[in-house]
Amino acid sequence: MDKIKMTTPLVEMDGDEMTRIIWKQIKDIVILPFVDLKTEYFDLGLVNRNATDDQVTIDSANRTKELGVAVKCATITPNAQRMEEYDLKQMWKSPNGTIRAILDGTVFRSPIMVKGIDPLVSTWKKPITIARHAYGDVYRDSEMKIDGAAKVELLVTYPDGSTKKQEIFNFKDSGVVLGMHNTDKSISAFARSCFTYALDTKQSLWFATKDTISKTYDHRFKDIFAEIFENEFKDKFEAAGIEYFYTLIDDAVARIMKCEGGILWACKNYDGDVMSDMLASANGSLAMMTSVLVSPDGKYEYEAAHGTVTRHYYKYLKGEATSTNPMATLFAWTGALRKRAQLDGLADLEAFADKLEKVSIETIEEGTITGDLKNLIDIPVKNVVNTEDFLKAVASKL
């Protein structure tokens, strides 16, 4: 059989631990036998990040800006224990955070839905995609413990020396205070990424904040979204037959429980962090979630939504069989291949990505599953297999 040809390479970002093992299995079993795969390889495993002083992460993100499409394996964000385990020079930052900052991107996560694993919310019939703004707010806050009676003020000093001052709270006793920020540039990038992705997936877009309480901070998000939609996307949305809908975050939470799905829900940083985990849990697990980082100018980086599966990796090192779910990583590859195909006009490569997803879902629905799905899926016959045998079952259908 002639292999499907590619014209432009993907940026390939390898990762850590069990997902690194699965990464190679996916390539060897379900991609390379069918596709003349072209990638530019970057090893983002923690050992190589340490050896290159994390320059490899920066290089991979910059190359993604040039080639337009990347696929990324799960990676370790080191803590103190990892510092000792890997003998690191320093506690390197999250590769995902570095890549997001360079691409100025927004993270979109959506469940992989299969028959037999029904969402815990009975009204959800179609996937709901969460778009999480990945900059600022409490994730870049400054905070302080107040040890006794004190007046806390917000002070702004401009380059010309002029100032603005506002009282935050007059403490009569001890307490805590925090300050947080966002920028018009980042909010605008978030909005454009959401509108672009909604058009790309032909899904209506919801956006929610708490502007009735946060009349300046959250209202700024609302105003920027509204301005960009009216000036740049309104006609495109009407032509695509989709809509943009703004509401309060509490109203959005209430509505989401009653809708059938099939929408894109844009959330501020903290809201998106919480709601994406809620969505994953309600649909089974993070191993059945897709994740893609999209920049406002249409660069795409596909990845698994979960971590490096450390527990299974230690079993693997002991020679024990593991049954790790590869679906999220597999769908990172199919998402990247499909986007590369769409950008390059390669109908056969796009069809291959579609078929690979279809047969992966069929394999699960017909009863061949990894161990994590045993107690989640409601089907009469369950054949629990290891990761490699699951991928071989998928390949046999291709």
Beta strands, then each sheet from edge to edge (+ up, - down):
strand 1: 10-14
strand 2: 39-43
strand 3: 69-72
strand 4: 106-111
strand 5: 129-132
strand 6: 142-146
strand 7: 150-157
strand 8: 163-171
strand 9: 175-179
strand 10: 204-209
strand 11: 244-248
strand 12: 263-267
strand 13: 289-294
strand 14: 300-304
strand 15: 368-369
strand 16: 383-384
sheet 1: 2+ 1+ 3+ 14+ 13- 4+ 5- 12- 10- 11-
sheet 2: 6+ 9-
sheet 3: 7+ 8-
sheet 4: 15+ 16+
end
